[in-house]
Amino acid sequence: MECDILACCHFVSENLAKFPKTSEYVKSRLCFGDYEKCNRHRTYLGFGVEDIPFDFDLSDTENMHKIRECLQNKATACK
C-alpha cells in the first residue's frame, strides 16, 4: 500500500530527486512499505499536509517533536 501523502511529499519528490538510489530505497522502505513510521506521515495525520515544513526530514525525530508541539499550540490558539 502507498503512503497517503506520497504525491505531495516535497521531501521525496524534491529533496531526494538529486539522489535517485536513496530515493528508491526510501520509497521502497517507507513510501510503499512501513509509512506509518515516517515522521512526515505522522505529522500529516495529526495536522494536515499544508502544515508540514518543506524541509522536514523523514527521520528527524527531535525536529518532529518540536514541529508537532508548535502545531498543537497553533491549533489550540485558533480555537
Rosetta silent file (secondary structure, phi, psi, omega in degrees, C-alpha in Angstrom):
SEQUENCE: MECDILACCHFVSENLAKFPKTSEYVKSRLCFGDYEKCNRHRTYLGFGVEDIPFDFDLSDTENMHKIRECLQNKATACK
SCORE:     score description
SCORE:     0.000 S_00000001
   1 L     0.000  145.638 -176.295    0.000    0.000    0.000 S_00000001
   2 L   -93.490  146.702  176.494    1.169    3.507   -0.823 S_00000001
   3 L   -60.061  143.286 -179.349    1.574    6.381    1.637 S_00000001
   4 L   -61.808  -30.454 -174.127   -1.329    8.851    1.666 S_00000001
   5 L  -109.119   12.816 -177.520    0.903   11.855    1.037 S_00000001
   6 H   -55.445  -42.950 -176.569    3.405   10.427   -1.449 S_00000001
   7 H   -62.974  -26.868 -178.328    2.034   12.505   -4.329 S_00000001
   8 H  -119.170   18.425 -179.244    2.600   15.761   -2.426 S_00000001
   9 L   -82.644  104.992 -178.871    5.607   14.838   -0.286 S_00000001
  10 H   -62.602  -33.591 -178.234    8.214   17.508   -1.013 S_00000001
  11 H   -60.777  -46.779 -177.916   10.915   15.569    0.772 S_00000001
  12 H   -74.500  -46.865 -173.891   10.653   12.615   -1.575 S_00000001
  13 H   -73.465  -32.586 -175.609    9.832   14.473   -4.788 S_00000001
  14 H  -113.353  -48.669 -177.318   12.298   17.345   -4.449 S_00000001
  15 H   -67.244  -36.560 -178.724   14.868   16.757   -1.702 S_00000001
  16 L   -92.220   -2.966 -178.169   15.649   13.203   -2.781 S_00000001
  17 L   -59.433  -30.223 -178.974   15.442   13.894   -6.531 S_00000001
  18 L   -77.272  -11.497 -176.190   19.202   14.520   -6.601 S_00000001
  19 L  -127.375   77.617 -172.740   19.838   11.097   -5.080 S_00000001
  20 H   -59.311  -37.890  179.801   17.972    8.509   -7.178 S_00000001
  21 H   -69.942  -40.184  176.786   19.299    5.422   -5.373 S_00000001
  22 H   -65.380  -43.167  178.322   18.495    6.898   -1.966 S_00000001
  23 H   -58.555  -45.159  179.006   15.085    7.968   -3.233 S_00000001
  24 H   -61.133  -42.900  179.770   14.386    4.461   -4.495 S_00000001
  25 H   -64.159  -48.570 -179.072   15.438    2.966   -1.144 S_00000001
  26 H   -61.465  -44.070  179.375   13.341    5.400    0.920 S_00000001
  27 H   -61.206  -43.180 -178.441   10.314    4.864   -1.286 S_00000001
  28 H   -68.871  -36.630 -178.179   10.574    1.089   -1.049 S_00000001
  29 H   -79.290  -44.517 -173.826   11.082    1.127    2.748 S_00000001
  30 H  -106.893  -56.762 -171.278    8.681    3.895    3.766 S_00000001
  31 H   -63.933  -35.799  179.008    6.503    5.250    0.958 S_00000001
  32 L  -112.921   14.127 -177.250    5.419    1.836   -0.327 S_00000001
  33 L  -135.357 -105.647 -172.747    6.076   -0.042    2.887 S_00000001
  34 L   -94.673   56.915 -175.079    6.105    0.996    6.501 S_00000001
  35 H   -67.958  -15.355  177.191    4.961    4.602    6.019 S_00000001
  36 H   -64.198  -21.075  178.965    3.287    4.643    9.451 S_00000001
  37 H   -88.702   -6.271 -178.923    6.782    5.064   10.919 S_00000001
  38 L   -75.609  128.699 -179.178    7.547    8.117    8.755 S_00000001
  39 H   -63.061  -37.116  177.760    7.617   11.342   10.757 S_00000001
  40 H   -63.095  -41.737 -179.358    6.154   13.340    7.856 S_00000001
  41 H   -66.327  -42.968  179.290    3.224   10.916    7.617 S_00000001
  42 H   -64.181  -37.965  177.178    2.547   11.020   11.363 S_00000001
  43 H   -66.752  -40.744  176.929    2.583   14.819   11.310 S_00000001
  44 H   -58.233  -44.289 -179.584    0.197   14.779    8.339 S_00000001
  45 H   -60.725  -35.551 -178.131   -2.251   12.557   10.242 S_00000001
  46 H   -83.895  -29.966 -169.283   -2.301   14.991   13.137 S_00000001
  47 H  -134.055  -13.552 -177.691   -2.291   18.317   11.363 S_00000001
  48 L    99.316  156.331 -173.373   -2.704   18.035    7.605 S_00000001
  49 H   -70.018  -29.916 -177.091   -0.256   18.241    4.749 S_00000001
  50 H   -68.732  -16.777 -179.380   -0.203   22.046    4.478 S_00000001
  51 H   -95.578    0.145  179.970    1.405   22.312    7.925 S_00000001
  52 L   -85.254  121.462  179.320    4.379   20.039    7.219 S_00000001
  53 L   -57.959  145.377 -177.001    7.543   22.101    6.686 S_00000001
  54 L   -55.010  -43.069 -173.126    9.126   21.750    3.247 S_00000001
  55 L   -99.121   17.328 -178.527   12.488   20.525    4.561 S_00000001
  56 L   -66.928  113.327 -177.418   11.195   18.267    7.332 S_00000001
  57 L   -71.756  145.310 -177.879   13.413   15.173    7.266 S_00000001
  58 L   -63.030  -30.449 -173.707   11.768   11.748    7.461 S_00000001
  59 L  -113.905    9.098 -178.017   13.895   10.549   10.354 S_00000001
  60 L   -82.832   84.074 -174.719   14.487   13.756   12.333 S_00000001
  61 H   -65.102  -41.149 -179.495   12.640   12.733   15.491 S_00000001
  62 H   -61.928  -45.897  179.092   13.766   15.702   17.594 S_00000001
  63 H   -65.436  -36.178  178.161   12.574   18.160   14.972 S_00000001
  64 H   -59.112  -44.185  179.846    9.331   16.206   14.618 S_00000001
  65 H   -63.607  -40.471  178.438    8.551   16.696   18.303 S_00000001
  66 H   -64.194  -44.073 -179.379    9.248   20.437   18.050 S_00000001
  67 H   -65.718  -45.473  179.840    7.060   20.787   14.970 S_00000001
  68 H   -62.367  -40.387  178.689    4.206   18.754   16.466 S_00000001
  69 H   -63.808  -44.281  178.425    4.358   20.800   19.672 S_00000001
  70 H   -61.906  -45.121 -179.680    4.296   24.031   17.688 S_00000001
  71 H   -67.429  -35.476  176.791    1.372   22.829   15.555 S_00000001
  72 H   -64.953  -42.630  177.365   -0.535   21.662   18.637 S_00000001
  73 H   -63.306  -40.466  177.948   -0.052   25.088   20.216 S_00000001
  74 H   -62.871  -44.859 -179.638   -1.178   26.724   16.982 S_00000001
  75 H   -64.947  -39.162  179.518   -4.290   24.527   16.809 S_00000001
  76 H   -67.828  -40.283 -179.115   -5.139   25.258   20.451 S_00000001
  77 H   -66.812  -29.402 -178.444   -4.683   29.010   19.969 S_00000001
  78 H   -78.387  -13.253 -177.100   -7.034   29.028   16.970 S_00000001
  79 L   -83.033    0.000    0.000   -9.919   27.512   18.969 S_00000001
